[in-house]
Amino acid sequence: MGRFEIGSSLETVTGQKQTMREKIEILINLQQVESEATGIRDMLAGLPEKIDALNEKRREFEEVISEKAGLIEELSKTYRSYEDDVKANQAQVDKSREKLASVKTNKEYQSSLKEIDDLKAINSKIEDEMLECLEKMDAAEAVLKDKKDEFEGLSEVLAAQKKELESKAEMGKKRLDQLEQEERQIADLAPSELLVIFNNVKSKQAKGLAIVPVSDAKCHGCHVNLPPQMYNELQKGDKLQFCPNCQRIVYWKQE
């Protein structure tokens, strides 16, 4: 049985000549439409999470880049502070040297020399810290450059993936509108009491399949063999039948 042509067979399926095979075909087509619509709804429901994941990945890279840039700025401030300290200490050394020419006692002379030596020692230690600071800055700048290059490539990939997901969502919504309209049209072709049975069976099935084919005497819903007499009757297609095991509506699918 193929997809039912809505409209062209409307008189047949809605009139007194409507056969059980035609009713079954309506249910098959209705289930096909519903299944596709459910798949699209599931896909649309999962898209925001996928888009959020892409955005989160981008934010993670931006945070790393911002963190490295902030570290470089802090190291730069520290380095400038060290420079100021060295200049200030050197200025004090110069003053102390000038003072040496005017000291009158050996004690004052030795005191000035000690002050100069102490300031030189302090500056030497600061200069070591400045060198270490420069090494950290160089390392951070190298990491930052690598991250920026990586981020540039990643941004293009993420943008393409996001665009693809958004396009998929747009097409999915359009297709869903079509399916929902088709679903209403097909449902209008089926007798109301048959729809009640169909929906009742569907509500009790984990996968939502209310009607399944039977071939070679085996139910395609639960894969259990039907009794021979029931299988023979099913091939006649003159009444609604249910799988004794899974309780789905079953129909004979010709080999």
C-alpha positions in Angstrom: 0.0 0.0 0.0 1.4 3.4 -0.9 0.7 7.0 0.2 -3.0 7.7 -0.1 -3.9 10.4 -2.6 -5.9 13.0 -0.7 -8.8 14.4 -2.6 -8.8 12.1 -5.6 -10.3 9.2 -3.7 -12.3 11.3 -1.2 -15.6 10.0 -2.5 -14.6 6.4 -2.2 -13.2 6.6 1.3 -16.0 8.8 2.7 -18.9 7.1 1.0 -20.7 3.8 1.7 -18.2 2.0 -0.6 -15.4 2.5 1.8 -13.8 -0.9 2.4 -11.7 -2.1 5.3 -8.7 -2.1 3.1 -9.2 1.5 2.3 -9.7 2.3 6.0 -6.5 0.5 6.8 -4.7 2.4 4.1 -5.9 5.7 5.6 -4.5 4.7 9.0 -1.2 3.6 7.4 -0.9 7.0 5.7 -1.9 8.8 8.8 0.7 7.0 10.8 3.4 7.8 8.2 2.6 11.5 8.4 2.5 11.5 12.2 5.8 9.6 12.4 7.5 12.1 10.1 6.0 15.0 12.0 7.1 13.5 15.3 10.6 13.1 14.0 10.7 16.7 12.9 9.4 17.9 16.2 12.1 15.9 18.0 14.7 17.4 15.7 13.4 21.0 16.3 13.3 20.4 20.1 17.0 19.3 20.1 18.2 22.2 17.9 18.3 24.9 20.6 20.6 22.7 22.7 22.9 22.1 19.8 23.1 25.8 19.0 23.7 26.6 22.7 26.6 24.0 22.6 28.1 25.8 19.7 27.7 29.2 21.4 29.2 27.8 24.6 32.2 26.5 22.7 32.8 29.9 21.3 32.4 31.5 24.7 35.0 29.1 26.1 37.5 30.2 23.6 36.7 33.9 24.1 37.2 33.4 27.8 40.6 31.8 27.3 41.7 34.6 24.9 40.4 37.2 27.4 42.1 35.5 30.2 45.5 35.5 28.4 45.1 39.1 27.3 44.3 40.1 30.9 47.4 38.2 32.1 49.6 40.0 29.6 48.2 43.3 30.7 48.8 42.5 34.4 52.4 41.4 33.6 52.9 44.6 31.6 51.7 46.7 34.6 54.0 44.8 36.9 56.9 45.3 34.5 56.3 49.0 34.3 56.1 49.1 38.1 59.5 47.4 38.4 60.9 49.9 35.9 59.7 52.8 38.1 61.3 51.1 41.2 64.6 50.7 39.4 64.6 54.3 38.2 63.7 55.5 41.7 66.5 53.4 43.3 69.0 54.5 40.6 68.2 58.1 41.3 68.8 57.5 45.0 72.1 55.8 44.1 73.1 58.9 42.1 72.3 61.2 45.0 74.3 59.0 47.4 77.3 59.1 45.1 77.0 62.9 45.0 76.9 62.9 48.7 80.2 61.0 48.9 82.1 64.1 47.8 80.8 66.1 50.8 81.0 63.7 53.6 83.4 64.6 56.5 83.8 61.5 58.4 84.7 57.9 57.6 81.5 56.7 59.2 79.4 58.8 56.9 81.4 57.6 54.0 80.9 54.0 54.9 77.2 54.6 55.5 76.8 56.1 52.0 78.7 53.2 50.4 76.4 50.7 52.2 73.3 52.6 51.1 74.6 52.5 47.5 75.4 48.8 47.7 71.9 48.0 49.2 70.2 49.9 46.5 72.2 48.1 43.8 71.3 44.8 45.4 67.6 45.7 45.4 67.8 46.8 41.8 69.6 43.6 40.8 66.8 41.6 42.4 64.1 43.7 40.7 65.9 43.2 37.4 65.8 39.5 37.9 62.0 39.7 38.5 61.7 41.9 35.4 63.4 39.3 33.3 61.1 36.6 34.7 58.1 38.9 34.0 59.3 39.3 30.4 59.6 35.5 30.0 56.0 35.1 31.3 54.8 37.8 28.9 56.5 36.1 26.0 54.9 32.7 26.9 51.5 34.2 27.4 51.7 36.1 24.1 52.7 32.9 22.2 49.7 31.1 23.7 47.4 34.1 22.9 48.6 34.1 19.3 47.9 30.3 19.0 44.5 30.7 20.6 43.6 33.6 18.3 44.6 31.6 15.2 42.7 28.6 16.4 39.7 30.7 17.3 39.7 32.3 13.8 39.4 28.9 12.2 36.9 27.6 14.8 34.7 30.7 14.3 34.3 29.9 10.7 33.4 26.3 11.5 31.0 27.2 14.3 29.3 29.9 12.1 28.8 27.3 9.3 27.4 24.7 11.7 25.1 27.3 13.3 23.9 28.4 9.9 23.3 24.8 8.9 21.2 24.2 12.1 19.2 27.4 11.6 18.5 26.4 8.0 17.5 22.9 9.1 15.2 24.5 11.6 13.6 26.7 9.0 13.0 23.8 6.6 11.8 21.6 9.4 9.2 24.1 10.4 7.9 24.5 6.9 7.8 20.8 6.4 6.0 20.4 9.8 3.3 22.9 8.7 2.7 20.8 5.6 2.6 17.6 7.5 0.1 18.9 10.1 -2.2 20.1 7.3 -1.8 16.7 5.6 -2.5 14.9 8.9 -5.8 16.8 9.4 -6.8 16.0 5.8 -6.1 12.3 6.2 -7.8 12.1 9.6 -10.9 13.7 8.0 -11.1 10.7 5.7 -11.2 8.1 8.4 -14.4 7.2 10.4 -14.4 8.8 13.8 -14.8 5.4 15.6 -11.7 4.1 13.7 -9.7 7.1 14.8 -10.6 6.6 18.4 -9.3 3.0 18.2 -6.2 4.1 16.3 -5.4 6.8 18.9 -6.1 4.5 21.8 -3.8 1.8 20.5 -1.1 4.4 19.7 -1.2 5.8 23.3 -0.3 2.4 24.7 2.7 1.8 22.5 6.2 3.0 23.5 7.2 3.9 19.9 3.7 5.3 19.1 3.1 2.8 16.3 -0.6 1.9 16.3 -0.6 -0.1 13.0 2.0 -2.5 11.7 2.2 -4.9 8.8 2.3 -8.7 9.0 4.3 -10.8 6.6 5.2 -14.4 6.6 2.7 -14.7 9.6 5.0 -12.4 11.7 3.9 -9.1 13.3 6.4 -6.4 12.5 5.7 -4.6 15.7 6.7 -7.3 18.2 8.1 -9.9 15.8 5.8 -12.7 17.2 4.1 -15.2 14.9 0.3 -14.9 14.5 -1.9 -18.0 14.8 -2.3 -19.6 11.4 -6.1 -19.1 11.3 -5.8 -15.4 12.2 -3.1 -14.9 9.5 -5.4 -16.5 6.9 -8.3 -14.2 7.9 -5.9 -11.2 7.9 -5.2 -11.8 4.2 -8.8 -11.3 3.4 -8.6 -7.8 4.7 -12.3 -7.6 5.5 -12.1 -6.7 9.2 -10.0 -4.9 11.7 -7.6 -7.2 13.5 -5.1 -6.8 16.4 -1.9 -8.6 17.2 -2.6 -11.0 20.2 0.8 -10.1 21.6 1.4 -6.4 21.3 -2.3 -5.4 20.7 -1.4 -3.2 17.6 -3.7 -3.0 14.6 -2.2 -5.4 12.0 -2.7 -5.7 8.3 -1.4 -8.2 5.7 1.6 -7.1 3.7 1.9 -9.0 0.5 5.3 -10.6 0.0 
